[in-house]
Amino acid sequence: MDIKISNNILTLTVDATIYTEPVLFKCFYWYANTFEVEVFKVASSFWGVNLQPKERNESIDWDRLIQKIRQDLLDFKLRQIVTEETGTIRELIVAKAFAHYDETDTPLTSITDPVGFDPENI
């Protein structure tokens, strides 16, 4: 990751083979309340990100911000990996949950409620 600070604007250049567009947008969405965020393609294998404070005269601790960005990029990249690796399992769980659903099945036991509600007398 290449980092430059100029005219109160932080410019990051990140490898597109590591951080996909969805990862960048999910990560930098959370910065949009404080910064003007611009994500753009630098070259075929790099993304650029500009962060400029919305309050132009605001003093920014750039070192702390860069550290937070590195942590957030790692976090959202890991979320992407977990989502991709568990996608099949989630699909199987949903398919299994609805595989044997039949509206005509009636419970074998009576329905009771401890507060005295009787659903059969509705």
C-alpha positions in Angstrom: 0.0 0.0 0.0 1.4 3.4 -1.0 0.4 6.3 1.2 0.7 10.1 0.4 -0.5 13.1 2.3 -0.7 16.3 0.4 -2.9 19.5 1.0 -4.8 17.8 3.8 -5.8 14.9 1.5 -4.7 11.3 2.2 -4.2 9.3 -0.9 -3.9 5.5 -0.8 -2.9 3.2 -3.6 -3.8 -0.4 -2.9 -3.3 -3.6 -4.8 -6.5 -4.7 -6.6 -5.5 -8.3 -6.5 -5.6 -8.2 -2.7 -8.5 -5.7 -2.0 -11.5 -6.0 -4.3 -13.8 -3.1 -5.1 -16.6 -4.4 -2.7 -14.0 -4.7 0.2 -12.9 -1.1 -0.4 -16.4 0.3 -0.5 -17.5 -1.6 2.6 -14.4 -0.4 4.4 -14.4 3.2 3.4 -18.2 3.6 3.8 -17.6 4.0 7.5 -15.2 7.0 6.9 -17.8 8.9 4.9 -19.3 10.6 7.9 -16.0 12.5 8.6 -14.3 12.4 5.2 -15.1 13.0 1.6 -14.2 9.5 0.1 -13.2 8.9 -3.5 -12.4 5.4 -4.7 -11.0 5.1 -8.2 -9.1 2.8 -10.5 -5.4 3.8 -10.8 -4.3 1.1 -13.2 -5.6 -2.4 -14.1 -4.2 -3.8 -10.8 -4.4 -0.9 -8.4 -7.1 1.1 -6.7 -6.8 4.7 -5.4 -8.6 6.1 -2.4 -8.7 9.8 -1.5 -9.8 10.9 2.0 -10.3 14.6 2.6 -11.8 15.9 5.9 -15.2 17.4 5.4 -14.2 20.1 7.9 -11.4 21.7 5.9 -9.6 23.3 8.9 -9.8 20.1 11.0 -6.6 18.8 12.4 -6.1 15.1 11.6 -3.8 12.6 13.3 -2.8 11.0 10.0 -0.6 8.3 11.6 -3.5 7.1 13.8 -5.9 7.3 10.8 -3.5 5.2 8.6 -3.2 2.6 11.3 -7.0 2.4 11.6 -7.4 2.1 7.8 -4.9 -0.8 7.7 -6.8 -2.6 10.5 -10.2 -1.9 8.8 -8.9 -3.2 5.4 -7.7 -6.4 7.0 -11.0 -6.8 8.8 -13.1 -6.4 5.7 -10.8 -8.6 3.6 -11.2 -11.3 6.3 -15.0 -10.9 6.2 -14.9 -11.4 2.4 -12.8 -14.6 2.8 -15.1 -16.0 5.5 -18.2 -15.2 3.3 -16.7 -16.9 0.3 -15.6 -20.0 2.3 -18.9 -20.4 4.1 -21.3 -19.6 1.2 -21.9 -23.3 0.3 -22.6 -24.2 3.9 -25.1 -21.3 4.3 -26.9 -22.4 1.1 -27.1 -26.0 2.3 -28.6 -24.9 5.7 -31.2 -22.8 4.0 -32.0 -25.6 1.5 -32.3 -28.1 4.4 -34.5 -25.8 6.4 -37.1 -25.7 3.6 -36.6 -29.1 2.0 -39.4 -31.0 3.9 -41.8 -28.2 4.5 -45.4 -29.2 4.1 -48.3 -26.8 5.0 -50.7 -29.7 5.6 -48.6 -31.3 8.4 -50.4 -30.9 11.7 -48.6 -31.2 15.0 -48.9 -34.6 16.7 -49.3 -33.0 20.1 -51.8 -30.4 21.3 -50.8 -26.8 21.2 -50.8 -25.2 24.7 -49.9 -21.8 26.1 -49.0 -21.2 29.8 -51.0 -18.0 29.8 -54.2 -19.6 28.7 -54.3 -18.7 25.0 -56.1 -21.4 22.9 -55.2 -21.0 19.2 -57.9 -23.6 18.2 -60.7 -21.2 19.4 -59.8 -18.3 17.1 
